[in-house]
């Protein structure tokens, strides 16, 4: 089930892709860790994705010929997001219009071996929905005339917080066919399934793809609180009250001395 979740995530996000042309190359890739554990002292993590370009199985050629370019799109858990417009009315800031984005990525990083528009044209980027702005367009509630405006602001806020990013120097070729990419996860990274989808480009065209998943999960007491809040709200409330009472009592003892 853990392996299935990232694949479902990819299908929901990217939708049907155009069929790839006949190809003689394939991608072989792996990530440095299949699971990232969040504990009380978690300050973020960095994963390394390693990949190699090889001849397709059954191909008559023994070597591949470049030059190649690689893009890696890392997508985090899908969540519903609401973007609201605040307006000042009678001296009070209030929520006015809003747009809901269904199954919006909580984390979206694009890593590339060069400038995106040098690797391929804008049309291909739009067809593959690679740019962060495309995620807002795909997930906005249908029928909203101002969804584009709200989408741009939502992507901007996610970028400012470090959840969205485009790093055109994020993929480094170690040889003509061997490459690596650094995936940086912030300290408040959302837990859940993640998917890294790699695109191999040659002469501006996608000639191969590869997808692999990893997970981010809470461990220890943090995991207990997270599960309790969702599955056992009464128990979670009791624990919160007990912790609050204990903290208050301990603070009184310390300051009394």
Secondary structure, DSSP 8 states (H G I E B T S, - for coil): -HHHHHHHHHHHHH---------SEEEEEEES-SEEEE-TT---EEEEEEEEEEE-TT-S-SS-----EEEEEEE--EEEEEEEEEEEETTEEEEEEEEEEEEEES-EEEEESS-HHHHS-HHHHHHHT-SHHHHHHHHB-TT-TTHHHHHHHHHHHHHHTTSEEEETT-EEESSSSEEEEEEEE-TT---EEEEEEEEEEETTEEEEEEEEEEEEEE-HHHHHHHHHHHH-HHHHHHHHHHHHHHHHHHHHHHHH-
